[in-house]
Amino acid sequence: MEKLSREEVLHVAHLARINLDEEEIEKFRVQLKKLMDDIDKIKSVKDYDEEILITPVEHNTVLRKDEEGKMLDYKKVMKNVPHSTGNFVEVPVMLNE
């Protein structure tokens, strides 16, 4: 496996604002080259921007008109509420911490 040059590793270290000793430089020469090879493999994967992907399902969604409705009567609503505190409706806790 090839290695990156010492200067390339130091350049990356400078961009990352880290100091490397000689042992780390040698270690990263191999690791960064492997990482760059993996990135090249990903770049070589054929993307599908050239072709239009069409789904085999046709969606004919019909949406209703957005119209303002009548407000619910507060007193009638509060009659059907099992637990309340003041003007607030109490509901059971749904999330566990």
C-alpha positions, 0 to 999 in steps of 0.5 A: 500500500502506498503512503502519503508524503510527510508534507501532505500529512503535516498539511492535513494536521495543520488544517486540523490544528493538531500537532503530531510527533514523528510516530503519529506522522508515520501512522497517519501516512498509511491511515490517510492514504487508506481513507483517501482510497476508500473515498475514491471507491465511493466516487467511482460508484455510478450515480443515477442522476443520468436516469429518471427513476419512476415509481411503479405506483401512481399516487392520486391524492385528493386533498380537501379544501382548507376551510375554517370550521366552527370552534368547539364550545369550551364548556362542552369540551371540558365536560368530556375531559376526565382530568383537568387543572384550571383551564388545562387538560391533563394527559398521561405522560407518553415519554419515559426519561 
